[in-house]
Amino acid sequence: MAISAKDVAELRRKTGAGMMECKKALTESNGDFDEAVKYLRESGVAVAAKKADRIAAEGRVDILTEGDVTAMVEINTETDFVANTDTFKAFVKDVLAAAIKNRPADLDALLAGKMNDTQTVGEALTEQIANTKENIKIRRFVLVDGLVSTYIHGNGVTGVIVSFSGDDAALKSEGFDEYSKNVALQVAAMNCLYLDRDHVPQAAIDDEKEVIMRTIKNDPANEKKPANIIEKMATGRLGKFFETYCLVDQVYIKDDSLTIAKYTDAAAKALGGALKIEGFVRFDKGEGLEKRSDDLAAEIEKLVGKI
């Protein structure tokens, strides 16, 4: 049967697939619109399977707050080109909205949850892969309840959520927004690993202390020092570790006369109430992932060979 341009355009509007893919889907389904949509989704599964092993370390981190719930997600693509398209940005927002609505316990539950009336998040992801011809992966997400400050840096390169508690005198004052934003900026800029010393795993402390002790012992000036003195020296030097990696012990980037703990105390006093940083989450796009290495010369040679 003849496939009209109007039908092709409507299928493209509904699914986001390319014109040729929509025409083929309608042809294969004898013009049945619902079957054509099903065909596109099933073919998208095949495309996704073929691309699953390709490196995806680009993409974006984004954040959405609805009411008292804040979600952050990292979704990876193969290229910045796809990550910066309006279609992909909208998809990321839809995933965030689905996470807040469905409150999934883990990534599998997020993928299985409803994105809209006709698709799960996983099905929408498959459709994105089919349409972009790139491997796309929802890598991680987090849900945070309560009062937070958020920050996105560098067009989705880094995302930060910081949680706060306190009394109404401080939390509802005009100055709280500035204070909380500054703390979020600190987390983004200084790459802290822990909230405070109590949150540092003992294994991390032991490892750092071992490195410090080895350094001390390898210094010829310390070779005659007794073990208990070296132990005290190592314990003292651990302070630098905490100052580097614990948020509240870090030097405040906007005023190096203060730590974040002292900045919080000063802010609470100025706002006339109580303030406490409860925790933070930071996502860096592509952190720890294998990066794609494009060989431009080889790519050009490949293209020339096809001409």
Helices and strands as residue ranges (DSSP letters): H 5-15, H 19-28, H 33-51, E 60-66, E 69-76, H 80-83, H 86-102, H 107-112, H 121-132, E 137-145, E 148-153, E 158-166, H 168-171, H 175-190, G 197-199, H 202-218, G 220-222, H 227-245, G 247-249, H 260-271, E 275-284, H 296-306
